[in-house]
Amino acid sequence: MRPPPPLPFYPAYCFSASPTFSTWAKLTAADIHSLTTREGFEAQKIYFYLNHPIKWVRLVGIIVAFDASDYRFTFCLDDSSGKIVEVTCPRDRTATGASTNTAHGATTPKTAAQPPSFKGRTLSGVSIDLAGFDVGSVVKVKGGIGAFRGERQLELERITPVRTTTAEAAAWREALHFHSAVLSAPWSLTADEQRHLKEEADGTAQKAEEKARRKAERETRRRERETRRRKRAERDKTAQAGRQKRTERDELVQGRGPKRRVSGKENEGA
């Protein structure tokens, strides 16, 4: 039996045409742990399911552990796929009561007037309040994919409660449909589609370069104007000082001396 042909992996400029790249890919925890990496994409946190590029994912499951440290929130999500995924979110250090270090549900505030905060701030800068979530909560989470000590994580961007079994079942149906309609077969592009995407990418890059060039030219002209204004002000200041010195010199030559103001007491004494 002949082995299947190798999967085609397309350049990054083709990712805009991918059905998985610019969307919340509806995956399971097991899917996240099975994603592969490719050289050159690790720093961008882009992973692959078959040859589908994936950066953002959506999961639905139950929180089975929750920890709030001084610097981040971490909870474990079980979606019954056979794997558990860890979800992380940096703590919002500007929030009131940010320096707590206990498990959720057992936090003791530092002072009675300063209750602990469960506000997080995602890597994209979005504020998230995790106070309403605890062990046993069924949630829908969205975020990017990260890794810690070789284990995949989900870096939280959004979280919403799933309040009914009907909503949970609907979320599972969405994930199954995404698998069958999108992930079940490799992503494929024709040569014409690749060429068109390359032309689009080149045009976009040229526009970006032209925009950057014009911005640099405007900045250069602005600096030149500032330099001219500064030099003109310095020349005016120097000319004014020269005129003042010439006036004082002329007065001394004429024997009058420099003018000075006479006080009222001096007038009385006279």
Secondary structure, 3 states (H helix, E strand, C coil): CCCCCCCCCCCHHHHHHCCCCCCCEECCHHHHHHCECCCCCCCCCCEEECCEEECEEEEEEEEEEEEECCCEEEEEEECCCCCEEEEEEEECCCCCCCCCCEECCCCCCCECCECCCCEEECCCCCEEECCCCCCCCEEEEEEEEEEECCEEEEEEEEEEECCCHHHHHHHHHHHHHHHHHHHCCCCCCCHHHHHHHHHHHHHHHHHHHHHHHHHHHHHHHHHHHHHHHHHHHHHHHHHHHHHHHHHHHHHHHCCCCCCCCCCHHHHHHC
